[in-house]
Amino acid sequence: MLIRDLTDDDWPRVWPFFDEIVAEGETYALPGGLTSEAARELWVQPPPWRTVVAVDEDGTVLGTAKSGPNRPGRGAHVATASFMVSPAARGRGVGRALGEHVVAAAAADGYRAVQFNAVVETNTAAVALWRSLGFAVLATVPEAFDHPEHGLVGLHVMHRRLGR
């Protein structure tokens, strides 16, 4: 698996699973019915943001991540990131590879920490992955996410300090 910067040619291969994940309604508080163009505008942001894709040996896009400063100005020393793994590629280590890549890139870029602002508490695979990569749950905002199956569930704020 190769992780590299997203190119214009990649978006048509990201869009189908982006749309599917948002439509599932289990992990992202994004509005349904986004067009490809609107979704791309949300996911692919200008520098200092970075958007990457994980591709396999035949070029299939397996997942994507975006990362950048959690807040502007005086909060810009802490990174944040979002991740999507194609449902067809789940269980293959794509999320872990993307997570390790983003953490390493954030450290190399001089960020002091990485903070995830909204990890759905029922997304147990993601919570376990982030814990295994050194993230801790700082707080859970109760009933902050309307899950299609579980109803109102919490959103975890997760954090990891980087070397320094």
Secondary structure, 3 states (H helix, E strand, C coil): CEEEECCCCCHHHHHHHHHHHHHHCCCCCCCCCCCHHHHHHHHCCCCCCEEEEEECCCCCEEEEEEEEECCCHHHCCEEEEEEEECHHHCCCCHHHHHHHHHHHHHHHCCCCEEEEEEEECCCHHHHHHHHHCCCEEEEEEEEEEEECCCEEEEEEEEEEECCC
